[in-house]
Amino acid sequence: MAHFIPSELYHRILKSLPIACVDVAIVHRGAVLLVRRGDPPARGQWWVPGGRVLKGEMMRETAARKAREEVGLRCHVGPIIHTAETLFEDGPGGVPVHSINSCFFLYPADPDAAPRLDCHHAAFRWVRRIPRGLHPYVERCLLAAGLARGRR
């Protein structure tokens, strides 16, 4: 079980350090799963599931954990397909966020399982083409997962 640090300390850390994050491009039947973020940063934007790496947790373990926790899917973890940094002015508590992100390629262990969102996401959708208007980092993750640009 993860041990979270108090909000005040976390905000002080965000003001001083970049945060290591893992995102996951879950690929199933030629489509990639996107979630609508319910929390800052990027609240309301379509994104790939993901989040912070915990102390002592290997990045591959983070990828599997984020798939389970955020969308309720047990997944096989493949390679890192994209790495970049993101900067957001709208972080938690209004604190700007600098994160170092690595996106992994995943696929569901149970092909019949349906996503079940956690309380931090408002919706999900499977996309076969890269929709317009995505954050450039998300677009690059989808390109690296094999999707082409388009409407759906």
N, C-alpha and C positions, 0 to 999 in steps of 0.2 A: 504494500500500500504506500502510495506517495505521501510524503510529508511536505506540506506547503508552508512557505515562510509567511510571516505576517505581512499584510498589504503595505504598511509603512516602510518596512525594510525592502520589500520587493520594488517599490517605487524608487527608493534610493539607489538600488542596484541598477534599475532601468536607466536612471540618470547618468550612470557612470560606465556601464559595460554593455557590449553587445550580448545578445542572448542566442545560444545555440538551439536551433529548431530543426525538426524533421517534418517533412510533408510527405503525403502518399498519393500517388496516382494509381488508384485502384482500377484495374482494367478488367472488363468482363464483357464478352461477346462483342468486342470491337468498340466498346464505349468506356468512357472514364467518368467516375463519380465526382460531382461537384457538390459542395454544400454552401448554403447562404449563411455567412457569419452573423451571429447574434451579438457578439461582444467586440469591443475595440481591441486592437486596431482593425481597420477595414470593415467595420460593422455594416451589414447589408450587402456586402460584395460576395460574388460567387468565388469560391476558393477551393483548393484541394484540402482534404482533412490534414490536420497536423498540429504540432505544438512543440513545447519545450522538451529538451533532453534533460532527464533527471540525473543528478550526481550518481555515478556508479553504473549508469545504464548505457549499454552500447547502442549506437544509433540504429542498428537493425532491430534491436529490442524495442526502441522507441517507436519505430515504424509499425511494428505489429501491435503494440499497445495502443497507439493512436487510432488505428483502424478498429480495434475492439471497443475502445472507450467512446469514440466520437460517432461511429456509424454502426456499431454492433456487428462487425464482420471479422471473423477469424480469417486471416490471409496468409498466403505464402509470400515471403519477402524476397524480391529480386534485387537488382543492382541499383545504385544511385544513378539517376538519369539526368539530373540537373542540380547545380549548386550556384547560389547567388546570395547577395545581401539585399535586404529590404529596409527601407527607412519610412517610418510613419510618424506623423505629428500627433495623431489621434490615439495614442496608447492608453492603457488602463489608467484611470485617475487623471487623464490629461497629460501624462508623461510621454514624451516622444520615445519611440521604440526603434532600436537598431538591432536587427536579427541577422544571423548567418544561417541560411536555409539550405538544406540538402533534401531533394525530392527523390524518393524511392519508387520503383515500379513494383506494384503488388497485384496479386490476383486472388480472388476468394477461394478458400479451401472448400467451401460448400457452394457450388454454382447455383443452387436453388435458394440460398439465403437472401433475404431482403434486408436492405439497410434499416437500422433503427437509430434515429438521431438522439444525441444527448441533449441536455438543456441549453447548450451553447450555440446551437444551430437552428435556424428557422425553417429550412427546407433543403431538399436534395433533388438532384436530377442527374441522369446519365446523358452524356453528350458524345456524339460520334464525330462531330466536327467542332472546331474551336469557335465559340460564339464571339461576336464583336463586343467590345467594351470591357473585357477582362483586364485585370492588372497585368502588366508585362511579365512579371514573374510566373503567374499562373499560366499565361499563354505559352511561355517557354517550357513549362513542365508538360503541358499537353502536347506540344510539338515533339518533345523528347519521348513521350509515351506513344508516338506514332500517329497522332491525329493531324488532320489538315485543317486549314482555315476554312470557315464557312458560316452558315447561319445556325445550324442546329446545335 
